[in-house]
Each structure stands twice: as structure tokens, then as C-alpha cells.
Amino acid sequence: MNTSSSMTVSHDSVYGYAEKASLTIRIRLVVIPVIFIVGFLGNTLTASLFLGKSLRAKSCSIYLAVKAISDNGFLVSLLVAWLDFVDVRIFHTQVVCHMTLYLSYVCGFVSVWSVVLVTIENYVRICRPSEVRSLCSRYVAKRITILGVVFGCMLYNYPLWTMDISPPQPHQQRFCHTLHKFERFEVVMTYVDTVLTLVIPLIIIIILICIIAVSLVDASKRRDRLRKSSSYSSVNSTQPKNRSAPTLPHSKVTKMLLSVSLVFVCLHTPSHAIRMKATLENLLGQTTVTSQMDRVLQHFFLVLYYLNFSIYFFIYIICGQNFRKVLKKKINQWYGRKEHVTRTSDCVLNNRTEDIELETSKNTLDMD
């Protein structure tokens, strides 16, 4: 269930238990291209908006733009692996094999930790508003992002030198596989990847979400008390009523950032739960036969996991007011530019038609 096994599961799934899991495989055959197309277009537009003039001033925009770019990288590697389902075996070729796995590991790592950084920033904005200026700045966001990307590229470079293509055999296909001398090393790196992209991020995100939730509940109760106190004072005072409720730091909470964290936990956790179960069984030396239900759940949870890299554009539209405004402005600009080009083309065509008519009239006069 690690990234490499999920990327190379296609031929094992098709030939090993095609009859038992044919329905789930057919679903993946259809769903994965849809996830790629929708996700790639949405992530590209998302990155362009978050890096545009209107939104790039905020530090969280950098994290979300980097997540969108890394999600596209993962989707590209997913598409290359999916082509193996339809007998387009470019994954099992030199360079493509290495780069696809490398890209999937690095992009998966960067995507996960981008969500962690978004959750941390949301925590700072809600629970530590006095530290927002020092911690939630573009300067800090840029440097943390660069360090994270460099660290991921260095840590996950091992597919570039531990993987190889099996030598050609008569009547057999070639496969991308781990060299025998690096198999133990890959097992160790699988555990490391599990800790870095599952255990630590999930613990951080869940703890911070719980703290944020408690803080929001306390803020809501405090706001109600202040509102009641304000109403009581205004009733017993000769001064005019002040209808506006006091503004608290918690009122500035970005619903979009919290939604990103919650959706990530819901989509990211199920497939990794099975992965964690398999990892613990390997550590304890337990070998069990995978049941049909586990295989079906594995396919279903993998689809949810892949959705984690393609669905956030819609989350930003639903929960991000500023994002909707910028998107609407961008669409209006595109529509206005298209109308301008159409009007310009019509004007040029009309002028050309008039010139042809004048030239025709002139030629007629000359002939007369």
C-alpha cells in the first residue's frame, strides 16, 4: 500500500484477482481519468489564482498554491501508472519508471505537509493572534516551502537508483521493480514514509483541529456573554444602542483553511489506515490472506485518496469568499477579452469588406 506498490498494483490486480475485483477495477478505469482531468484543470487554475496579484500577499496562499502544483505532479504520475491498465506500458520503461515513482513520492510529501502548514497557520490566526505578523508572513512561508521541497527531493531520491526494469525474457513482459540488493532499504524507507506522510501529519492536524474547535467554542460563549452584557448596559443606559457586536480575533477565522484540513483528514486517512495495518502486521511478523472485502475497500479507499489531489478547487469555491471573488473577476476578464477579440475581428472584417467594395467600384468606374 505504499506509493510504489499503489503505482505498480495494476498488473498484479488485473492478472491476480481480476475475476474477484473486476467491478472495482472497472470503476478505477473510469474514475481515475476523470479525477486526473478535473483535478489537473482545477489545480492549475487554483495555483494561478493564489499566485496572482489579488491573493499572493497572504502567506497561506503560498502553501495552497504549492499544494495545487504538487497535486498536479502526483496526478501526472497517477496517469502514467493508470495507462498500464489499458496496456500502454510506458511506466515499465527506463527513466519513466524512476521519474514516475520519484514524482509521486515527492509530490505526495509536499502535498501532505502543505496541509499541515495551512493547519498550523490557521491555529496561529485563531489561537495566537498576537503572533500572526511574525509567523504568518510571505517571508516565512516562502522559506519554509523552499526548505520542505528541497528536503522532500533529497529524501525521496532513492527510486532513481534503487529501481530498474526487469531484463527481457521470452514471452514475458518487462516490469519496473526494486533491485534485490535494495529491497531491505526500500522496506525501511516505506516505514519512514509512513511516519512522515501519515503518522506525524495526522497527529499534528488532529491535535490542532481539536484545539481550534475548543477555542472557537470558547470564543462563541464569550461573544454571547459580551452581547448579553452589551444589551443589558444599553437597556439601562440613556445612550443610544450600539447594535454592532464586538469583534473578536476568532471572527477572522478562515473557514476555507479549516475546511482544507478537515477534508484532508477524511480523504487521506482511510487508505493510510489499511497501509498502517499492513505495516504493523509486517512488523509483528503476521501474514494473513487478504479477504475480498479488504480488496474492495482497498480500491475504494484508494479512489478517495486520489480525490485528495483533485477536489480542493471546489472546496475553495464553496468555502473561500475571496477565492470566489477573484475567480469571478478572472472569468469576467476572460469573457471581456474574448468579446474584445470578437469585436476587433468583426471590425477588421467589416473594414476589409468595405475596402473590397470600394476597390470593386473603382475598377468598375475605370472600365467605364
C-alpha positions as CSV (number, residue, x, y, z in Angstrom):
1,M,0.0,0.0,0.0
2,N,3.0,2.4,-0.2
3,T,3.2,4.7,-3.1
4,S,5.3,2.5,-5.2
5,S,3.1,-0.5,-4.7
6,S,-0.1,1.5,-5.4
7,M,1.5,2.8,-8.6
8,T,2.5,-0.7,-9.7
9,V,-0.5,-2.6,-8.5
10,S,-2.1,-2.5,-11.9
11,H,-0.7,-5.7,-13.4
12,D,-0.9,-7.6,-10.1
13,S,-4.5,-6.6,-9.7
14,V,-5.5,-7.4,-13.3
15,Y,-3.8,-10.7,-13.5
16,G,-4.1,-11.8,-9.9
17,Y,-7.7,-11.3,-8.9
18,A,-9.4,-9.8,-12.0
19,E,-12.4,-12.0,-11.6
20,K,-12.9,-11.2,-7.9
21,A,-12.4,-7.4,-8.1
22,S,-13.4,-6.8,-11.7
23,L,-16.1,-4.3,-10.7
24,T,-13.7,-2.1,-8.6
25,I,-11.1,-2.3,-11.3
26,R,-13.6,-1.1,-13.9
27,I,-14.6,1.7,-11.6
28,R,-11.0,2.8,-11.3
29,L,-10.5,2.5,-15.1
30,V,-13.2,5.2,-15.5
31,V,-12.8,7.2,-12.3
32,I,-9.0,7.8,-12.4
33,P,-9.0,9.7,-15.8
34,V,-11.9,11.8,-14.6
35,I,-10.0,12.6,-11.4
36,F,-6.9,13.5,-13.5
37,I,-8.7,15.8,-15.9
38,V,-10.9,17.6,-13.3
39,G,-8.0,17.8,-10.8
40,F,-5.4,18.9,-13.2
41,L,-7.5,21.7,-14.6
42,G,-8.7,22.8,-11.1
43,N,-5.3,22.7,-9.6
44,T,-3.8,24.7,-12.5
45,L,-6.4,27.4,-12.1
46,T,-6.1,27.3,-8.3
47,A,-2.3,27.9,-8.5
48,S,-2.7,30.7,-11.0
49,L,-5.2,32.5,-8.7
50,F,-3.3,32.0,-5.5
51,L,-0.1,33.3,-7.1
52,G,-2.0,36.2,-8.7
53,K,-1.9,39.8,-7.5
54,S,-5.1,39.6,-5.5
55,L,-4.2,36.6,-3.3
56,R,-0.5,36.2,-3.3
57,A,0.0,38.7,-0.4
58,K,-1.3,36.2,2.1
59,S,1.1,33.6,3.4
60,C,-1.5,30.8,3.3
61,S,-1.9,31.4,-0.5
62,I,1.7,30.2,-1.0
63,Y,1.0,27.0,0.9
64,L,-2.2,26.4,-1.1
65,A,-0.5,27.2,-4.4
66,V,2.4,24.8,-3.7
67,K,-0.2,22.2,-2.7
68,A,-2.0,22.7,-6.0
69,I,1.2,22.3,-8.0
70,S,2.4,19.2,-6.1
71,D,-1.1,17.7,-6.5
72,N,-0.7,18.1,-10.3
73,G,2.6,16.4,-10.1
74,F,1.1,13.4,-8.3
75,L,-1.8,13.3,-10.8
76,V,0.6,13.1,-13.7
77,S,2.4,10.1,-12.0
78,L,-1.0,8.6,-11.4
79,L,-2.0,8.9,-15.0
80,V,1.2,7.2,-16.2
81,A,0.5,4.3,-13.9
82,W,-3.1,4.2,-15.0
83,L,-2.0,3.8,-18.6
84,D,-0.8,0.3,-17.6
85,F,-4.4,-0.7,-17.1
86,V,-5.1,-0.1,-20.8
87,D,-1.9,-1.9,-21.9
88,V,0.1,1.3,-22.6
89,R,3.1,0.2,-20.7
90,I,5.2,3.4,-20.7
91,F,5.6,3.0,-16.9
92,H,7.7,-0.1,-17.3
93,T,10.4,1.7,-19.3
94,Q,13.7,3.3,-18.3
95,V,13.6,6.8,-16.9
96,V,9.8,6.8,-16.9
97,C,9.7,4.2,-14.1
98,H,12.2,6.1,-12.0
99,M,10.8,9.6,-12.5
100,T,7.1,8.5,-12.0
101,L,7.9,6.9,-8.6
102,Y,10.1,9.8,-7.6
103,L,7.5,12.4,-8.6
104,S,4.8,10.5,-6.7
105,Y,6.8,10.3,-3.5
106,V,8.0,14.0,-3.6
107,C,4.6,15.4,-4.6
108,G,2.8,13.3,-2.0
109,F,5.1,14.5,0.7
110,V,4.9,18.2,-0.3
111,S,1.1,18.0,-0.6
112,V,0.7,16.5,2.9
113,W,2.9,19.0,4.6
114,S,1.3,21.9,2.8
115,V,-1.9,20.9,4.5
116,V,0.0,20.7,7.8
117,L,1.4,24.2,7.4
118,V,-2.1,25.5,6.5
119,T,-3.5,24.0,9.7
120,I,-0.6,25.5,11.7
121,E,-1.3,28.9,10.2
122,N,-5.0,28.6,11.0
123,Y,-4.1,27.7,14.5
124,V,-1.9,30.7,14.9
125,R,-4.6,33.0,13.4
126,I,-7.3,31.7,15.8
127,C,-5.4,30.8,19.0
128,R,-2.4,33.1,18.9
129,P,-3.5,36.3,17.1
130,S,-0.6,38.3,18.6
131,E,1.9,36.2,16.7
132,V,0.3,36.4,13.3
133,R,2.6,39.2,12.0
134,S,5.7,37.3,12.9
135,L,4.7,33.8,11.9
136,C,2.1,34.3,9.1
137,S,4.1,36.3,6.6
138,R,5.1,35.7,3.0
139,Y,8.8,35.7,4.0
140,V,8.3,32.8,6.4
141,A,6.0,31.0,4.1
142,K,8.4,31.1,1.1
143,R,11.4,29.9,3.1
144,I,9.5,27.1,4.8
145,T,8.2,26.0,1.4
146,I,11.6,26.0,-0.2
147,L,13.1,24.0,2.7
148,G,10.3,21.5,2.6
149,V,10.5,21.0,-1.2
150,V,14.3,20.6,-1.0
151,F,14.1,18.2,1.9
152,G,11.5,16.1,0.0
153,C,13.6,16.0,-3.2
154,M,16.6,14.8,-1.2
155,L,14.8,12.3,1.0
156,Y,12.9,10.5,-1.8
157,N,15.6,10.3,-4.4
158,Y,16.1,6.6,-3.8
159,P,13.7,5.4,-6.6
160,L,16.2,7.0,-9.1
161,W,18.9,4.4,-8.1
162,T,17.0,1.5,-6.4
163,M,14.6,0.7,-9.3
164,D,15.3,-1.0,-12.6
165,I,13.5,-2.7,-15.4
166,S,13.5,-6.5,-15.4
167,P,15.6,-7.9,-18.2
168,P,13.6,-9.2,-21.2
169,Q,12.5,-12.8,-21.1
170,P,10.9,-14.9,-23.9
171,H,7.2,-14.5,-23.9
172,Q,7.3,-12.3,-20.8
173,Q,6.7,-8.6,-20.2
174,R,9.2,-6.3,-18.6
175,F,8.3,-4.7,-15.2
176,C,9.6,-1.8,-13.1
177,H,10.9,-3.4,-9.9
178,T,13.2,-2.8,-7.0
179,L,16.7,-4.2,-7.3
180,H,17.3,-7.2,-5.0
181,K,20.1,-5.6,-3.1
182,F,17.9,-2.6,-2.2
183,E,14.8,-4.5,-1.0
184,R,15.6,-4.1,2.7
185,F,16.4,-0.5,2.2
186,E,13.1,0.1,0.4
187,V,11.2,-1.5,3.3
188,V,12.9,0.8,5.8
189,M,12.1,3.8,3.6
190,T,8.5,2.6,3.4
191,Y,8.3,2.9,7.2
192,V,10.0,6.3,7.1
193,D,7.5,7.4,4.5
194,T,4.6,6.1,6.7
195,V,5.8,8.1,9.6
196,L,6.4,11.3,7.6
197,T,3.3,11.3,5.5
198,L,0.8,9.6,7.8
199,V,1.6,9.4,11.5
200,I,3.2,12.8,12.2
201,P,1.0,14.9,9.9
202,L,-2.2,13.2,11.1
203,I,-1.3,13.7,14.8
204,I,-0.4,17.4,14.2
205,I,-3.5,18.1,12.2
206,I,-6.0,16.3,14.5
207,I,-4.5,17.9,17.7
208,L,-4.6,21.4,16.1
209,I,-8.1,20.9,14.8
210,C,-9.2,19.9,18.3
211,I,-7.5,23.0,19.8
212,I,-9.1,25.2,17.2
213,A,-12.6,23.7,17.9
214,V,-12.2,24.3,21.6
215,S,-11.0,27.8,21.0
216,L,-14.0,28.5,18.7
217,V,-16.5,27.2,21.2
218,D,-14.9,29.3,24.0
219,A,-14.9,32.3,21.7
220,S,-18.6,31.8,20.8
221,K,-19.6,31.6,24.5
222,R,-17.5,34.7,25.3
223,R,-19.1,36.5,22.4
224,D,-22.6,35.6,23.7
225,R,-21.7,36.9,27.2
226,L,-20.4,40.1,25.8
227,R,-23.5,40.5,23.6
228,K,-25.8,39.9,26.6
229,S,-23.7,42.3,28.7
230,S,-23.9,44.9,26.0
231,S,-27.7,44.5,25.6
232,Y,-28.1,44.9,29.4
233,S,-26.0,48.0,29.5
234,S,-27.8,49.6,26.6
235,V,-31.2,49.0,28.3
236,N,-30.1,50.7,31.5
237,S,-28.3,53.5,29.7
238,T,-29.6,56.7,28.3
239,Q,-27.1,56.5,25.4
240,P,-28.2,55.1,22.0
241,K,-27.9,51.4,21.5
242,N,-24.8,50.1,19.7
243,R,-26.1,47.3,17.6
244,S,-22.7,46.1,16.3
245,A,-21.3,43.2,18.3
246,P,-17.7,43.4,19.5
247,T,-15.2,42.0,17.0
248,L,-13.0,39.2,18.3
249,P,-9.9,37.7,16.7
250,H,-11.8,34.5,16.2
251,S,-14.2,36.2,13.9
252,K,-11.4,36.4,11.3
253,V,-11.0,32.6,11.1
254,T,-10.8,31.4,7.6
255,K,-13.4,28.8,7.0
256,M,-11.6,27.7,3.9
257,L,-8.4,26.8,5.8
258,L,-10.3,24.7,8.3
259,S,-12.2,23.0,5.5
260,V,-9.0,22.1,3.8
261,S,-7.7,20.4,7.0
262,L,-11.0,18.5,7.6
263,V,-11.3,17.3,4.0
264,F,-7.7,16.1,4.0
265,V,-8.3,14.0,7.2
266,C,-11.4,12.5,5.7
267,L,-9.9,11.6,2.3
268,H,-6.3,10.9,3.4
269,T,-6.9,8.7,6.4
270,P,-8.9,5.6,5.2
271,S,-6.3,4.3,2.6
272,H,-3.5,5.0,5.0
273,A,-5.3,3.1,7.8
274,I,-5.1,0.0,5.7
275,R,-1.5,0.8,4.9
276,M,-0.8,1.2,8.6
277,K,-2.5,-2.1,9.3
278,A,-0.3,-3.9,6.7
279,T,2.8,-2.2,8.1
280,L,2.1,-3.3,11.7
281,E,1.3,-6.8,10.5
282,N,4.7,-6.9,8.8
283,L,6.5,-5.6,11.9
284,L,4.8,-8.2,14.1
285,G,5.5,-11.0,11.5
286,Q,1.9,-11.7,10.9
287,T,1.0,-12.9,7.4
288,T,-2.7,-13.1,6.6
289,V,-4.6,-13.7,3.3
290,T,-6.3,-10.5,2.1
291,S,-10.0,-11.0,2.1
292,Q,-12.3,-10.0,-0.8
293,M,-13.8,-7.3,1.3
294,D,-10.4,-5.9,2.2
295,R,-9.5,-5.7,-1.5
296,V,-12.7,-3.9,-2.4
297,L,-12.2,-1.5,0.5
298,Q,-8.6,-1.0,-0.7
299,H,-9.8,0.0,-4.1
300,F,-12.5,2.3,-2.8
301,F,-10.1,4.0,-0.3
302,L,-7.5,4.5,-3.0
303,V,-10.1,6.4,-5.0
304,L,-10.8,8.6,-2.0
305,Y,-7.0,9.1,-1.6
306,Y,-6.7,10.1,-5.3
307,L,-9.6,12.5,-4.8
308,N,-7.5,14.2,-2.1
309,F,-5.3,15.5,-5.0
310,S,-8.1,16.9,-7.2
311,I,-11.0,18.1,-5.2
312,Y,-9.7,21.2,-3.4
313,F,-10.6,23.6,-6.2
314,F,-14.3,23.0,-5.3
315,I,-13.5,23.4,-1.6
316,Y,-12.0,26.8,-2.2
317,I,-15.1,27.8,-4.3
318,I,-17.6,26.6,-1.6
319,C,-15.7,27.9,1.5
320,G,-13.4,30.7,0.2
321,Q,-15.2,34.1,-0.3
322,N,-12.1,35.9,-1.5
323,F,-11.3,33.0,-3.8
324,R,-14.8,33.2,-5.4
325,K,-14.4,36.9,-5.9
326,V,-11.1,36.5,-7.6
327,L,-12.3,33.6,-9.7
328,K,-15.4,35.6,-10.8
329,K,-13.2,38.6,-11.7
330,K,-10.8,36.3,-13.7
331,I,-13.8,34.8,-15.6
332,N,-15.1,38.3,-16.4
333,Q,-11.7,39.3,-17.7
334,W,-11.5,36.2,-19.9
335,Y,-15.1,36.8,-21.1
336,G,-14.4,40.5,-21.7
337,R,-11.2,39.8,-23.6
338,K,-13.0,37.2,-25.7
339,E,-15.7,39.8,-26.5
340,H,-13.0,42.4,-27.3
341,V,-11.2,40.0,-29.7
342,T,-14.6,39.2,-31.3
343,R,-15.4,42.8,-31.8
344,T,-12.0,43.6,-33.1
345,S,-12.2,40.7,-35.6
346,D,-15.7,41.9,-36.7
347,C,-14.4,45.4,-37.1
348,V,-11.4,44.3,-39.2
349,L,-13.7,42.1,-41.3
350,N,-16.1,44.9,-41.9
351,N,-13.3,47.3,-42.8
352,R,-11.9,44.7,-45.2
353,T,-15.3,44.2,-46.8
354,E,-15.7,48.0,-47.3
355,D,-12.2,48.1,-48.8
356,I,-13.1,45.4,-51.2
357,E,-16.4,47.1,-52.2
358,L,-14.6,50.4,-52.8
359,E,-11.9,48.6,-54.8
360,T,-14.6,46.9,-56.9
361,S,-16.4,50.2,-57.5
362,K,-13.2,51.9,-58.6
363,N,-12.4,49.1,-61.0
364,T,-15.9,49.4,-62.4
365,L,-15.5,53.1,-63.0
366,D,-12.1,52.7,-64.6
367,M,-13.6,50.1,-67.0
368,D,-16.5,52.5,-67.9
